[in-house]
Amino acid sequence: MSIVSPIEVHPVGVYSAGITMSPDEFDAIVDFDENYRYELVHGVLVVHAIPSAGETGPNDKLGYLLQHYQSTHPQGHSLDGTLYEQHIRTGDSRRRADRVIWTGLGRAPDLAEDVPTIVVEFVSAGRRDWRRDYIEKRNEYLAAGVLEYWVIDRFERRMTVYRPPVDGKNETVILEGDIYRTNLLPGFELSLAQLFAAAEFWRKGK
């Protein structure tokens, strides 16, 4: 398959799936069809449907909890920023993350230079999505320098936290009734029950 310049494919949309391009070409695209979401996976453009309400509902809730921590907690300054749906640079790929979190910078993050400290994915339905979220993205994010990768699974009612492979435990499973705490966000307490309640509220949207 020949490489197609993004200049020749405007706007990039669902029909563009499968086009091969370099990371620089992907980064140069300025006209995406906003009815879809895009990733560059090992040089191939992948096009996804917009996330369902079952994913976006709990993601919105997580964003609210993080911002509330940032603005009200005595240690909330540890959180530099969080954004919904951002591309992560991982070698020859541009992965689309559900949520990214920066900590420890003491300033506004530089989107082009600062690797997120924490990346969050809300698992989609389907075996291919499971492999992508639990295995492929885990490996790529940690290799890129992400310190924690949270996989929030509303189907299994749990969250799995992955960390870089260093001495000691680098995978933790948090169940629905548990509260998750991390040294990266001192004093922040994440209630999985609240996130799954948000998913249940929007369950008709699947």
C-alpha distance (Angstrom), angle and dihedral (degrees) to the residues before:
residue distance angle dihedral
M1 . . .
S2 3.79 . .
I3 3.77 123.7 .
V4 3.79 111.9 -104.4
S5 3.77 121.0 -156.3
P6 3.82 113.5 -124.0
I7 3.81 86.0 -128.8
E8 3.81 86.8 70.0
V9 3.81 93.6 51.1
H10 3.82 109.5 59.2
P11 2.90 121.7 -173.4
V12 3.79 98.4 19.1
G13 3.80 107.2 -137.7
V14 3.77 145.4 145.8
Y15 3.81 92.1 -54.3
S16 3.81 89.0 59.3
A17 3.83 93.2 68.2
G18 3.79 111.8 125.8
I19 3.78 97.0 25.4
T20 3.79 112.4 138.9
M21 3.78 118.8 -132.4
S22 3.77 141.8 149.9
P23 3.82 123.8 -103.1
D24 3.82 88.8 -107.7
E25 3.80 90.8 54.7
F26 3.80 90.7 48.8
D27 3.81 91.2 49.3
A28 3.82 89.9 51.5
I29 3.82 94.6 58.3
V30 3.78 110.5 110.4
D31 3.80 101.0 166.9
F32 3.82 113.0 65.7
D33 3.79 122.3 163.5
E34 3.82 97.8 -115.0
N35 3.80 92.6 -148.8
Y36 3.82 87.9 80.4
R37 3.79 140.5 41.6
Y38 3.79 124.7 -127.1
E39 3.79 140.8 -149.9
L40 3.77 133.3 175.6
V41 3.80 106.5 -138.5
H42 3.80 114.1 -172.0
G43 3.78 92.1 -33.4
V44 3.82 97.6 -42.5
L45 3.81 124.2 107.1
V46 3.81 111.6 -125.3
V47 3.81 119.8 -165.6
H48 3.83 121.8 -156.3
A49 3.78 134.0 -172.4
I50 3.80 116.6 -108.9
P51 3.84 109.2 -82.9
S52 3.79 115.9 -93.5
A53 3.79 124.5 -110.1
G54 3.81 87.5 -106.3
E55 3.81 87.4 66.8
T56 3.79 101.9 33.7
G57 3.82 94.8 47.2
P58 3.81 96.2 61.8
N59 3.80 90.1 37.8
D60 3.79 89.7 57.7
K61 3.81 89.0 48.3
L62 3.80 91.2 52.0
G63 3.79 90.2 50.1
Y64 3.80 90.2 52.1
L65 3.82 92.4 49.3
L66 3.80 91.5 50.0
Q67 3.78 93.8 48.3
H68 3.80 91.2 46.9
Y69 3.81 89.2 52.3
Q70 3.80 90.7 48.4
S71 3.79 94.6 51.1
T72 3.82 101.6 37.4
H73 3.80 110.6 26.0
P74 3.85 119.6 88.8
Q75 3.82 88.5 -127.8
G76 3.78 95.3 38.5
H77 3.80 90.0 112.2
S78 3.82 85.8 77.5
L79 3.81 86.9 78.1
D80 3.79 108.5 77.4
G81 3.79 95.6 -179.2
T82 3.78 148.0 -42.4
L83 3.80 130.5 -148.7
Y84 3.78 136.5 -171.0
E85 3.83 119.2 -121.6
Q86 3.78 109.9 -4.1
H87 3.79 134.3 164.1
I88 3.79 117.4 -110.3
R89 3.80 118.5 -153.7
T90 3.81 108.0 -130.3
G91 3.79 112.9 168.6
D92 3.81 107.8 -75.6
S93 3.81 92.5 -4.5
R94 3.79 140.0 77.5
R95 3.79 106.8 -151.5
R96 3.78 121.0 -163.6
A97 3.81 110.3 -132.1
D98 3.79 123.2 -161.3
R99 3.80 92.4 -138.3
V100 3.80 136.0 -1.6
I101 3.80 128.1 -161.0
W102 3.80 129.4 -165.4
T103 3.80 122.7 -160.4
G104 3.78 137.0 170.6
L105 3.80 98.4 28.1
G106 3.78 98.0 104.5
R107 3.80 90.1 -145.6
A108 3.79 142.6 58.2
P109 3.82 110.5 -63.2
D110 3.80 120.5 -107.4
L111 3.81 102.2 -130.3
A112 3.80 92.9 -154.4
E113 3.80 97.1 46.8
D114 3.82 112.4 22.9
V115 3.80 115.1 81.4
P116 3.83 109.1 -143.4
T117 3.78 113.9 -104.5
I118 3.81 92.1 -142.6
V119 3.81 128.6 23.7
V120 3.80 121.4 -165.5
E121 3.81 128.5 -159.4
F122 3.81 126.2 -175.2
V123 3.79 107.4 -149.2
S124 3.78 117.5 -115.1
A125 3.80 125.4 -147.9
G126 3.81 117.4 -92.7
R127 3.80 137.0 62.9
R128 3.79 93.7 -103.1
D129 3.82 90.1 53.4
W130 3.81 90.7 48.6
R131 3.81 92.2 54.3
R132 3.80 91.6 45.1
D133 3.81 94.4 51.1
Y134 3.80 100.2 38.1
I135 3.81 101.7 36.9
E136 3.79 116.9 11.3
K137 3.80 99.0 42.2
R138 3.80 91.9 38.9
N139 3.80 91.4 58.2
E140 3.79 94.5 44.0
Y141 3.80 97.0 45.0
L142 3.78 95.0 48.8
A143 3.81 91.3 46.1
A144 3.82 88.4 52.8
G145 3.82 91.5 57.1
V146 3.81 103.3 -94.8
L147 3.83 108.7 152.6
E148 3.81 97.9 -155.7
Y149 3.79 131.1 19.2
W150 3.81 115.5 -165.6
V151 3.81 117.5 -159.2
I152 3.81 107.8 -168.0
D153 3.80 110.8 -163.7
R154 3.80 115.4 -168.8
F155 3.81 90.7 -179.4
E156 3.83 94.7 57.1
R157 3.83 92.0 31.6
R158 3.78 94.5 -128.9
M159 3.79 144.6 97.2
T160 3.80 124.2 -133.5
V161 3.79 118.3 -157.1
Y162 3.80 118.3 -157.8
R163 3.80 125.1 -166.3
P164 3.81 132.7 -176.1
P165 3.83 113.2 -71.8
V166 3.80 101.7 -96.9
D167 3.78 132.4 137.7
G168 3.79 109.1 -58.0
K169 3.79 134.3 23.8
N170 3.81 114.4 -20.3
E171 3.81 100.2 174.4
T172 3.80 127.4 59.4
V173 3.81 128.3 179.7
I174 3.80 117.9 -151.9
L175 3.79 118.3 -165.8
E176 3.79 127.9 -143.5
G177 3.80 96.1 -96.1
D178 3.81 93.8 47.0
I179 3.79 131.9 97.4
Y180 3.80 116.6 -133.9
R181 3.81 120.9 -144.4
T182 3.81 128.1 -179.9
N183 3.79 133.1 -173.7
L184 3.80 87.5 -132.5
L185 3.83 89.0 69.9
P186 3.81 104.7 31.2
G187 3.78 112.3 -153.0
F188 3.81 94.5 9.9
E189 3.80 113.7 129.3
L190 3.78 118.5 -166.1
S191 3.79 115.8 -157.3
L192 3.79 108.9 -157.3
A193 3.80 89.2 -166.0
Q194 3.81 89.3 65.5
L195 3.80 91.8 52.0
F196 3.80 93.5 47.7
A197 3.80 90.3 47.1
A198 3.80 87.8 56.6
A199 3.81 89.8 49.8
E200 3.81 90.5 49.6
F201 3.79 91.3 49.7
W202 3.81 88.8 57.8
R203 3.81 96.3 35.6
K204 3.82 93.3 120.9
G205 3.79 86.4 65.4
K206 3.83 88.0 56.1
